[in-house]
Amino acid sequence: MLQDDYLMAMKRLTVSSLVKSKEEFEQEVKKLGRIQHPNLVTLEGYYWTPSLQPVIYEYLTGGSLYSHLHENLESTPL
C-alpha cells in the first residue's frame, strides 16, 4: 500500500520479441529489482498484460536525464 501523494514514474514497455512470456518478463524485472546503487532509481513494481508491461520506478524531481544531458548544456551540473 502506498502513502497518499506518493509519486512514481512509470515506463510503459510493449511486447517485444525479446520477452517471450510472462514468466520471462517477471524474471528480468526481478533481476532489475535486485540492483541497488545510489546513482540508480529504485524499481518499485511492475504489472503484466499481454499487450503492455508497465514498470514502476521511484520518481525523482529535477527533470529528465535527457534534458540534463542535451538541453541544459551550460546550466548547473548534475
N, C-alpha and C positions, 0 to 999 in steps of 0.2 A: 504494500500500500504506500502510495506516495503522499508526501505532505502537500497541503494546499499551496498553490503558487510555485510549485517545483517545475522549473524549466528544463526541457530536454531537447536534444537535437535528433531529428530522425533522418536517416539516409534510406531512401527508397531503392531497394535493389529489385531488378526484374529477373525473371528466369533466364538463365543463360545455359549454354552447352557445358559450361564448367561445373555447374551444380546439377547433378542428375536426379537427386531425390531429396526428400525432406530430411532423411537421416544424414545424408552427406552435408547438407546445409547446416544442420544442428551441430555436427562435429566441427565444422570450420568456425562457426560462431563461438562455440565453447572454447576453441583454441584462442580466438581473439580475446575472449573474456578473461583468460588467464594471464594475458600480457599486462603488466603493471609497470609504469615508468612515469616519473614526474613530468615529462615532456609530452605525454600522450593522453588523449581524452579517455575516460573510462567508459567501457561498454556497460550499459545499464540493462539491456534486454533485447529481445527480438520476437518476431512473430512470423509464422509461415502461412501463406495461402498459395495455391497453385500458380497464380499469376503475379504475386508480389510478395517480397520478403523485406519488410521494414526492419532496420537495425537501429536501436535507440542508444544514443550516447549522452554523456553529461553535456550540458550547454555551457559554453564559455563566452563571456562577453568580450567586446572589443573588436568585433568584426571578423571577417573570414581570413583564413590563412592566405587565400588567393589575393585578397585585397591588400594585405600587408606585403606580399611579395611583388605584386605587379602594379598596383595603383598608387601606393604611397612610398615611392622610391626615395623621397627626400624628407620623409616625416620621422617621427620618433621610432627608434629601433625597437625590435621585439625584445 
